[in-house]
Amino acid sequence: MKYFKGLTIASVVALGLAAVQPAEAQTRTIRVGNWVPMHHLIVRGILEPWARAIEAESGGSLQFEIMSSALGRPPTYFDLVLDGTIDAGWGVSGHNPGRFTMTQVMDLPFNSPDPWAGSAAAWLTYDRYGAAYNEHEGAKVVGLWVHSEPYMNFREGPISTLDELSGKKIRVGGNVTGRIVEELGGTPVQLPPTEAQQAMSRGVADGITFPLESIEFFKITPVIKGSTKIPGGNLYTDTFWLAFNQDVWDSLTDEQRAAIEKHSGMGVAMLAGWAWTNGDNVGRAAMEANGVEFTAFADEEVDRIRDILAPLEEEWVAEANGRGLPGDEILTYARAMAEQYKREKKVNIP
C-alpha cells in the first residue's frame, strides 16, 4: 500500500514537471530592433505598453526584448527585419523613398488632422488595401502610425509668409516632406532624427520640420528662436511602421499570433495618439520656457500652399492607378477614416 501511494505521488510530481517544462520550452523571446533612446515616446509610450499587453495576453509564452542599442542607421531597419537580424522592428516609411509610396497616403499634405486620426486612418487604410500594395513582402506589418501636429522650426525666428521660406535650408525626415518643402521654395536636407541636432546646431539647416515633442527630445530647443504653424491639418507627416520578419511570424503558434493581433493595429494607433499628444505638451512647455516665439500662417497663405501642393495628391493617385490600384478610392477612404477618428469632436452640446 505504501508502495502504491509513493508511486502515485511520484507520478503526480512527474506529471506536474512535464506540464511545466513544455510551457517554459515554448516561451519565445522576440527581439525588437530600436534606434532611439529607451525613454523616447515611441519606446515608452508605444512599444513597451504594446509588448507588455501581448506578454500578458499570451500567458507569458511571448516575451519581448526591446533593444537599447541601434544596429544601424534608421533607414536600414526594414532590411534588418527582412534578413532576420531582428525578429521585429519599426521605422519611418519615408526614410526609404519610393519603397512604401502607397502606404504613405497619410503623408500627403493636410491629410492627417492629428496623431489619433492620422494613425487610425493609416492603419485602417492599410488593413483594407495593403495586401494589394505589395510593399512589405517578407514582413508582417502589425502597426502603422503618424506623428503629431508638425511645425516649421527656425534658428532665426518664425516666418509668417510663404515668401520667407524661399531659399531656406530645411531639415526633413521623409521624402514626401522633402518634396513639400521644395515645392514651397525651401531647400530640403533629408536626415534621420538622430542626426537633426547636429545639423541645426552647426547651421547645416536653417529650419527643421519636426513636431514640438521632437524639438525638445533631440535637444534642439536651445537653437530654435521661432516656430511656425500651418493651420488646416498637418502640412506634413511621416508614416511609421511596426513589423515582424515573416518567417518569425509564421513560426509562432495560432494563439501567439492572435495575442499579437489583438493588441496591434488600432491598438498601436491609439497608443501613438496618446504618446505624441503627451510628448507635444512636454515639448511646447520647454520651448515656451526657452522663449521660442510661436506664430501661424494666415488663411490666405494656407490657400496658396494648398494650390501649390495639389499636384502631389494628383501624382499619388496616378501612381496608384498605374499599379492597378483604385487611387481615388483609397485616398477617399483614408480621408474618411481620418475624419471619423479625429480628436476634435463636439459632444454634450445641443
N, C-alpha and C positions, 0 to 999 in steps of 0.2 A: 504493500500500500504506500509506504514512504517512497519506494522507488518510482511508482507511477506519479505521485504528487510532485516529486522532484523533476521528473521528466516533463510534466505539464508546465511547471514554472519555467524550466529552461526553454521549452518550446515557445512560451509566450514571450520571453525575453528575446529569443532569436527572431521571432516574427516582428517584434517591435523594432529591432535593429534593422531588419530587412526593409521595413516600411520607411524608416528614416533615411537610410543610405541612398536609395534611388532618388529621393527628393533632393538631397544635397548634391548628388551627382548631376542632376538635371538643371541645377541652378546655372543660369547663363549670365555672364557679365558682358555688357555692351559698352565698348569704348567709343565715346562721343568726342570727335575732334572739335577743338575750340581754339580760337585765335585772339580772344580778348581777355583781359584780366577777370578773375573769378568774381569780382564784385560788380562787374558790368551788368546792366539791367537785363541783357539777353540771357546771361547765365543765371543771375539771382532771381529775375522775375519771370523767365520763360522756361529755360531748360531744367532748372532744378525742381520747380514745382511739377512740371510735366513728368520728369523722371521719377520723383517720389510717388506721384499718383499711380504710375504704372507699376512700380515695385509693389505697392500695396495691393493693387488690383490683381496682380499675378500671384499673389500669395507668397511673394519672395522668390519665385522661380526666375525672375528677371532682376538683375542689378545693373545700375548704370554708373560708369566711371566717366565723369566729365573731365576731360584733360585740361590741365592747368598751364601747359606749355604748348606753344604753336609748333607745328611740324613744317610750316612753310608760309609763304605769303598768302593772304586771303584768297586771291583768285585761283589758287591751286586746290582748294578744298573739295570741289566736286570731283575732281580726278582722284583725290585721295580716297574718297568714298568708292568710286568705281573700281579702283585697283585693290581694294580691300585693306589698304594701310590702316584705315579706321573702319569700325563697324557702322558708324553713323556720323553725321556731321551737319553743319549748317554753313550758309554763306549768303552772299548777295548776288542775285541773278545778273545785275548789271556789271559785275566785275568781269564777266566773260561776254563781251559784246558779240551779238549775233547768235549766241548759243541758246538763249531762252526767250527769244523775242515774243512768242505768243504768251508765255507765262507772265511776261512783264506788262500785261494790259493795264494794270493799275499804275504803271509808271508814266502813262500818258498825262499831259498837263491837265490839272484840275479834276482828275478822275477820283481822287481819294479825299473825302471831306475831313477825315480824322483817322487815327490809328485803329479805332474799333471798326468803322465802316470799311476802310480800305483793306484791313486784314481779313474781315469776313468775306468781302467781295472777291479778294484774291483767291481764297480757298474755295469758295463755292463755285466760282467760275472754273477753276482748275478741276475740281471734282466732277464737274459736268462735261468739260471739253478736253481736259488734259490728256486723256488717253489718245485722242486724235492728234495732239500736238507732236507726240513722239520726240520730246526734247530731253527726256530724262532716262533714256534706255540704259539699263544696268543698275538703276537705283529705284527704290520705292519711296516716293515723296509722301511724307505724313503730315507736313505742315507748311503753310505759307503765311507770311505777314508783311506789313509795311510799317515804316516808322511814322512818327508823329508829325504835327504841323511844322513844315520847314520854313526857315528864314534865310535871307541872304545876309551874311555877317561880314563886316568890313573892318579893316585896320584903321581907316581914316575917317570914320563916321558913317552914318547911314546915308542912303540915297533916297530921293523921293520922286525921281522921274526916270523913265527908261533910258533917256539920253545919257544920263550919268553913268550908266553901266558900260557904255561904249569903250572898248579898249582895255577894260579891267581884266586882270588875270584872276579867274575864279576856280578854286579847287572844287572838283566834283567827284562823286563816288562812283556813279554808274554811267553807262553810255548814253542812256536817254536824257539824263540830266545834263550831260555834256552837250548834247545836241540842242537842248533848250537854251542853255547859256549862249551857245554860238549863234543861234538864230536871233537872240535878243541883243547881240552886239558885243558880248563879252568873249574872252578867250579862255576856254575850258582847260584846266590842268587836272587830268584824271589820276587820282591817288586813292588808295585804300585809307580808311580812317586811322589806321595805326601810323601812317606817315603824314597825317594832316598837321599835327602840331609843329613839326619842323618846317614844313612848307610855309606856314603862316608866320612863324617866329623869324624866319630868315628872309621873308619878303618874296619868296618864290611865287606866292599868290597874294593878290590884293584883298581878296574876299574868299568866303567859303560857303558852300551850300551844306548846311547842317541843321538838324533840329536843335533846339536850345539845350536839350539834355547833353548832346554830344559836345557842344562847345565847352561846357564845364568839365565833363568827364575826361576829355582828351587834353585838358589843361590849356585850352586856347583862350579862355576868358581874359587873361591879362593883356592880350594884344588886340582885343576887339574893342572898338570905340562906338560902333553903331550897328544896329540890327534892323533890317527892313522886312516887313511882312507884305506878301502879295495876297490880298483878300480874294475870296471867291472859291475856296477849295485849295488843295495843295498844288502849288505851281509845279512842284517836282516831288517824287518819292522814289523809294527803292523797294523792290520786292525781295524778301528774304526767303530762303528755302530751308527745310529740315528734312533729311532723307537718310534711309538705310541703304547699305550695299544690298543689292538684290539677292545675292546668294545667302547673305546673313539672314535677310528677311525670310527667304524660303526655308531656311533650316530651323526656324522657330516652330513651336507647336501651334496648333489652331488656337488654343487657349491663350498663349502668349501674344499672338498677333491680334486677337480680339481685345486683349487688355490694352495693347498699344493704341489700337484704333479708337477705343472708347475715349481716350484722353488726348487724342491728336485732332487734326482737322480744325473744327470750330473751337475746340478747347484751347488749342495753341493760339488761334486768332484772338480769343478773348483775353488770354494771358498777356499777349502782346499789347492789347489796348490798355490794360491796367498798367503794365510795366512802363510804357512810353509816356502815358499821361503823368504818372508819378515822377518819372525821370525829368520831364519838362518842368514840373513845378520846382524841382531842386535846381535845375539849370537856370531858369529865369531868375530865381531869387539870388543866385550867385552873381549873375550878370548885372542885375539891378544894384546889388551891393557894390559892384565894381564901377558903377557909374556909366554903364553902357546906355546909349541913347536909342530908344525904340521909335520907329516910325512905320507908316504903312502907305502904300501907293493909293492914289485917288482912283475912283471908279473909271474915269476916262483913260487912265494909264493901264488899268487892268483890261479894258476893252481893246486897247492897242495890242496888248500881249496876246489876248485870245485870237485876234486876227492873224498875228504873225505866226503863231504856233499851230494854227488849224491844219497845215499840211502834214504835221506829224501823225495826227489821227488818220488822215486820208491814206498816208503811206502804210500805216499799220494795217488798216483794213485791206488795202491792196495786197500786202504781203500775205495776209491770212487767206484771202481769196485765191492767190496764186498757189497756195499749198493745198487747195481743195477744201478749205475750211470756210464756214459761214461768218466772215469777218464782221459784218454789221450786226448779226445776231449775237455774236459773242460780246461785242462792245456794249450793245444794248442791255444784255443780261448783266454784265459786270456793273454797269451804272445803276441798274435797278436794285441790285443787291447792296450796293453802297448806300443808296437812298434808304433802303429798308433797315439797315443796321447803323445808320449814322447816330452819333452821340446826342446831338441836339434834337430833342423832341418836346413838344408841348403836351403836358399831361395835367390832369386835375384842373383844367381851365375850361370854363363853359364856352 
